């Protein structure tokens, strides 16, 4: 693996909210991408749907299993679900522009529970929400572990930081913490 970005001309460019439209655009660009040589994957995002972020990350992971070298190039802002996407690329192939900010935080959830009826049905509703929370916490821990691979941080250290408050990092701080290879 090289520690330099092979090109400033990105092969895939995604920006905006991580949502189904971004996933569709990713698939379109992936189908049109070159079939030999390294791929530079550019991302600017304020975050969005965590599950769509996981889906794009999984596609990147599978693509790399086919001996495709993919380089991550974060520009200006890579927040929230964008960190999940970045985590699919090995640390040695993660690069940021000097103006880039990262945002790492714990998963969030919005839910309103309306309990009305027999106690056992109310308990079932509460248990369903608890199961969703437990699943989210498991996925969060797995995501932090992927982000930490090959870095100077452990998943536990990342989790400790984000439980205190959302963690914003400049590009240089991301390099200093070993989360990315270099600033361009």
N, C-alpha and C positions, 0 to 999 in steps of 0.2 A: 504494500500500500504506500502511496505517496502522501506527503504532507503538504502538497500544494494543490490548489484548485486547477484542474486541467484547462479550463476556459472560462472567460467572463461571459460568454454567449451561452445562455441557458438553453437546454434542450426542452425542458418542461418548465412552464411558468404558471404558478397558481397564486391568486391573491384574493383577498376578501374573506367572507365568512366561510368557515368550514361547515358545509352543508351538502345536501344531495346535488346541488348544481355544481359545486366544486368537485365532487366525486365524479360526476359525469364528465366534466371538463378534463379531469385527470385521465380518465379512461380514453377520451378522444386523443389527447396529446400523447399518451403512452402508445397507442396504436400507430401513431404517425412518427414516433421517435426512431432514431437511427438504430440499427441492429448490431453495430460493431463499435467498439471503443467505449470510453466512459460516458455516462449520462450526468449532466449537471441539472439538478432539480432545484428550482428557485421557489421560495415561498415567502409571502408577506401576508399575515393574517392577524386579525384581532381575536381569533378563536372561534368557537361555535360548538357544534354538536360533537361531543366526546366520542360517540360511537362511530360517526363518520370519520373522525380523525383516526380511530383505531383501524377502520377499514382501509383507508389510504395507506397507513403504516404497514398493514399486513400485505397489501399489494406490493409495496416497495421491498419488504422482506422476501417475498416469494420471487420477485424479479431478480433480486441479488443471488438467489439460489441457482439461477441459470447462468452464473458466472458473469453477470453484468455488474460493473463497478458503477455505483451511483454516488454522487457527491451532493451534499446538501448545501444550499446557498441561501441563507436567511437574509432578507433585505428589510431594513427599517423597523419592522416589528414582527415578532413571532410569539404570539400569546397563546396560552391555554391549550386548546386542541392542536395547535401548531407544534407545541413541544412534543406531543405524542407522535406526530408525524416525523419530526426531526429525530426522535429516539430510534426510528427504524434504520437509520444510517449510522454506521460505526463512527465513533468519536473522531477517529483519524481522518474522516472524510466529511466533517461538518465545518462549514465556514460561514462567517457573518460579515456584512458590511459594517464599517466603523460606526455608523449611526444606528445600528440595530439594537433594539431592546428585546429582552426575553421576559416572559411572565410565566412563572411556574406556580401553580396553586393546587389545592386539593379539589377533588370533584365537588361539584355543587348540585343541589337538587332543589326543586320547587315543587311542593305538593300541598294540597289541602285535603284533609281527611274529614269526611262527613260521617259521623257515627250516628246511626239511627236504626233501631231495630233490636232484635234479640242479641243478648250479650255475646253468644258464640259467633254470630255473624260479624259483630263489631270487632271481636278479637281476631277473626280471620282477616279483616281489612287491615288491622294494625300489623299483624304478622306478615302480610304481603308487603307492606311498606318497609318493615324491618328487613325482609329478605332482599329487597331492592337496595337498601342501604348497605347491607353486608356484601352484596355482589359488587356494588360500586367501590367499596373500600378494598376489596380483593383486587379489582381491576386497577385501582389507583396504585396499590403496592407493586403490582406487576409492572405498571408503567414507570414508576420511579426506578425500579430495578433495571429496566431497559435503558433509561436515561443515564443511569450511573455506570453502565458497563464501559470499561476502558477509561474511566475518569478517575480523578483523585477523590471523589466523593462516594459515599455508600448510599444506598437507597434510604437507609435509616436517617442519615444526615439530611438528605433532601426532604424527607417527610417531616423531620423535626423543624426545619426552617419554615415550611409552608403551613404547619399547624399553628405557628405563632402569628403569621400574617402572609399575605400574598408576597411572592418573592420576585421582585423586578431586578433584572441584571442588565448592565450595559454589555456591549459586545466584549469589551476588554475584561470585565469581571467574569464573563462566561469563559474566556480563555484562562484567566487566573485560577478559576475553580476547576479547570480541566474538562468543562462540558463540551467545548468545541476545540477544533485544532488551531484556528487562526482567524484573525481579522483581516479583511481585504480592504 
